[in-house]
Amino acid sequence: MTALPVVSLAAEVETAPDNTSTESAEQVDKPSIVEGWEAAAPPREPKEAPLEPGEPPINWADTSHAYVTDQAQSLTEWMDGFFGDPNYDIEKPESLLRLEWANSWDEEDDEKSKVRLRGKLQLPAISKRLNLVFSGADGDDLGNLSEDERDAEDRVGLLYNIGEKDRTRLDLTLGISTSELRPGIRFRNQGPIGERNRYRFTQRLQYEDDEGFFTTGQLNLDRALREDTLLRWSNRAVYGEETKEVEWRSRVALARRLRGEYKKRNTVLTGFTSVKGFTDPSYIRNYRIGALLRSQIWRRYLFMEVEPSYNWRKNNEDDDRTGVWQIVVRFEIAMERDLRRLRDNGDEE
């Protein structure tokens, strides 16, 4: 059983004064997150907090700590943006779509080919808080899902942002199909842990006619090892009326940005291992180890992924475990404002 995705990373709340025109002017020449290490929406310059009585003045130690912390955050956001992570995409203050063609070969299953549309469209005519989401773009871990799990996440729905403050965000979700509506609510909390570490926690509660009520929780822990290397430990659990008690998965991934011949053509190599299982009956369904190479090809908005993996599976508690090789090749077109290539913008690619 797979939960309906509901999805991801940062927009500002509205109690601030209206400065839309100023911000729009500042964003005209803002570089894409996939071009360099700056976030797509760089944070505003922090204001100096007034010193408490008896507190020492700000010195090199404080500024060094702030620099390392900002670099760790930028690396995490860059990786999420480059991979089109729904966590990042869904909370960007703009519409974006990704058209993906996936081809998978599995020793146990037949060859499969599928086209997916994922992303979101803002609906400002109805509300600035409302988005139409496609194919799992409201989920919290598309980059961590196997190909079979991605198939189960293919949905269309609405996402309404109730509010966001500091580290937290709350959304209402509504999955849409010809036969039913699937209402839900999603809570997200994220932030730094020290200089080089960050966390992200999401919890979703949802109802479906054939599954009843169920809840999905996910915790991602990130550590920036170097300016181009990120370590992520992702844990996910689903519990509901029709689940096998708790359905869980734990995944560790090490991602490194490779510097290519062209600065505007980025490549990331990720090695990962994961374990997936149930608590009732209690058994491990799959051990998985593999690699994922994602690269921009020809144009900044065109991506290619190659993902070979080895799986040690058993479908049921009493089955014998079997080893299975799998490889997935994906091609993607990203329809995103920052990746446009216009004749009059000085782009000489």
N, C-alpha and C positions, 0 to 999 in steps of 0.2 A: 504494500500500500504506500502510495506516495502522496505527500501533501501538496496542496496547491501552493505554488510559489507566491510570494508577496513582497516585495522588494528594496531599496538601498541608499547612498552617502551624502549629502549636505546641502541644504537650502536654508536661508535665513528667515527667522520669524518676523512677524510683522509689527511689533510694537515700536520699531524704530521709525523716525520721521521719513517722509517720502522723498527719496533722493534718486528716483529711477533714472532721471535724465543724466545725472552725473555718472552713475554706474554704467549706463549704456555707453557713454562716450569712452569710459575707461576700458571697456571690454572689446572695442573694435579691433585693436591690434593684438589682442591677447593670444599667445601661442597655444596650440593644442597640447593636451596632456601627453599625447604619444610622441611629441617631437623632442621633448627634453625632460628635465627632472622637475620642472615647475608644475604644480597642480593646475588643473584647468580653470579653477576659480581660486587663485592664490588668496590666502587669508589677509585681511586688512592689517596694516601696521599696528602692533599692539600698543596700547597706551600705558605709560608708566603708572603703576599703581602707587598711591601715596604710601610712604614708608610709615610703619608703625613706630611709636615711641620706643627708642632704644634699639631699633633694628639697624644693622650696618648698611651703609650705602651700597648701591649696585656696583660690582666690580667685574673683572675679567672672568671670574668663576661663574657668575650669574649669566653673563652674555654667552660664554662657551656652552653652558647647559642649555640655554634657549636655542642656540644654533643647532646643536646635535639633535634636540627634540624636534625642531622643525624639519630637519633633514630626514629623520625617521618617518615623520608623517607624510612628507612629500613622496618618499620612496613607496610607501604603502599605497597612496592614492595613484601614483604613476602606474604601478603594476595592475591595480584594479581597472584603471582606465584603459590600459593597453589590451587587457584580456576581455574588455567589455563586460566586466563583472556587474551583474544586476544591482549589487549593493551600491556601486558607484553610479551607474547609469540612471537609476530610477529617481535619484534625488538631485540630479543636475537640473538647473532651472531652464530647461529647453526640451524640445522634442528631438528624439533620435530613434533611428531604426537600424537593425542589423539583419541582413538577409544571408542565411547560412545554408550551404549545401554540404551535407555530411555523408560520407561513404565508409562503411565499416565492414571488416572481414573478421570472422570468428570461427575457430576450429569446430565448435559445437553447432553454431547457428549458420544459416545461409547468409550470403552477402546482402547487405541492406543499404539503401540509399534514400535520403530524405532531405526535403527542403523545409526550412523553418524561417519564420519571420518573428523576431523578438525585438523588444524595445518599448517605447512609449510615445504617445501623442498627447500633448497638453490640450485641454479643452477650455481656453480662456473665455469663450463666449458663454459658457455655463458657469465656470468658476476657475480662478487661478490655482486653486488647490486640487483640482480634479484632473486625473490622467487616465487615458485608455491604454492598457498594457497588453502585450502580446507574448505568447509562448514562453512563459516562465520568467519574463523580465521583472515580475514582481517577487521572484524568489530570492533567497539569500545565499545561494552557493552554486550557481550554474557552473562556474569554473571547476568545482569539485565533483560534479556528477558524472557518472558513467554514461555511455551512449543510451543504454536502456532506460536509465533514470531520466535522462533528458526527454526521451519520448513521452514518458508519463507526465512530464511537466508542461506539455503543450496545451496552453489554455489562453483564453481571452477574458479580460475582466476590467473592472474599474478600481482605481485606488484614489482615496480621498484623504489628504493630509489634514488631520485634526489640529495638530500643532507641533511645534518644535522649540525646545529651549535647552541651552547648554549642550549636554551630552545626549539628550533623549529626544525621541520623535515617536508620535503616535499616529497610526493610519487606520482607516476603515477600508475594507476590501470587499469586492463583490465579483465572484466568478460568474461568467455568463455562458450558457449553452442553450441549445434548442429545447432541452427538456427540463432544466432547472436553473435556479439561482443559488449561488454558494456564498453566503455572507460570512464575514470574518473580521477580526481585529488584529493589528500587529503593533508590537512595541519594540523599539530599538534603543539601545544605550551603547555608547562607544567613547573611547578616549585614550589618552596616554597612560602608561604605567612606567614611570621613570623616564630616562632619556631615550632609550632605543626600542622600547616595547610599547605596543598598543593592543587594545582589546576591542572586540565588537560582539555584543550579545543581542540576539533577536528572539522574540517569543511570539508565536502566532496561535490564535484560537480560531477554529473554523468549523463550519457545518456543511455536510453534503448528504443528500438523500440516501445514497447507498452506503456511506461510511459512518453516518452519524456525526457526533462531535469528536474532534481530535485536536491535539495541540502539537506544535513543532517548535523545538528550541534549538538554537545554534550558538556556539561560542567559538569565535576565532581569536587566536593569540598570535600576534606578529612580532618578530624581532628583526630589526635592520642590522645585519652582520657587517655589511660594508655599504658604501654608497650605491652599489649596483647589485646587492644580494639581499634577498628577503627570505626569512624562514617563517612558515605559517603552520600552526597546528589548529586544525578545524575539527570540531566535535558537533554531531547532530543527533537528535533523538526525537522520535515521533511516538506519541501515546494517544490512544483513542478507543472508542467503543469496538472497533473491528480490527485493531492491530494485534499482533502477536505480543501482547504485553507492551514492552518497549522495543521499538525497532531503532537501532542505533548504528552510527558509523563514525569512525575516527580516522583522520587523514593527516599526514605530515608531508609538507612539500617544501622544497628548496628551489627558489627561482632566481635566476641570474640574467641580467641584461648583457647581451653581447654587443660589442661595438663593431658595426659593419663598415663597409667601404663608404657608404653614403650616410651622412649624419641623420638624414630624415627617413632612413629605412631602418626601423628598429627590429631587433630579434631578441626573444627571451627563451631560454632553455630551462625547463622545470623538471626535476626528478621528484617522484612521489611514491609513497606507500600508504595503503589504507587497509582497514579491517572493517567488516560489516557483519552484523549479527542480530539476534533476537534474544529476549529474556524468557519467553514462554511459548514454545519450548526453548530452552537455553542452548544455543549452539552458534558457531561462527559460520555464516553463509559463504563468505568470500574473503580470501587474502589477496591483495592486489599490489603489484609493483610495476612501475612504468616510468615513462618520460614523455614530456610534451614540448615540442618545438613550435613556437608561434612566431611568424615573421610577416612584415609588410612586404608586398611584392608589387613591383611596377609603379604603383601609386600608393600614397599614404592611406587611402581609404580601402585598399584591397589587402586582405589577410589570408594566410595559409597556415594550417595546423597539421602536424603529423604526430600521432599519439600511439606508439606501440606499448603494449602492456602484457604481463603474464598474470593469469588469474588461477587461484587454487580454490575451486568451488565445490559446494554441494547444495543442491536445491532444497533438500529436505533433511530433517534431523537424522534419518536412518540411511541416507544415501552414502555411497562411497565418495570421497573427495577426488576430483579430477583436475589435472592441470590443463589450462587452455590458453593459447596465444590469441591475442586480438590486436588489430591495428585499425585506427580510424584516421581518415584524411578529411579535413574540412576546408572549405573555401568560403570567405565571408566578404560581403560588401557593407561597409559602414556608412550610413547616410547620416552625417553629423556635421553641424555648422563649422566646427573647427577644422574639419578635414576637407572642406571644399577647395577646389583648385580653380581660381578665376584668372582671366587674362590680365586684368588690370590691378592685380595685387602684388605684382613683382615676383611671382613664383616662377622660377626658372628650372623646375625639375625636368 
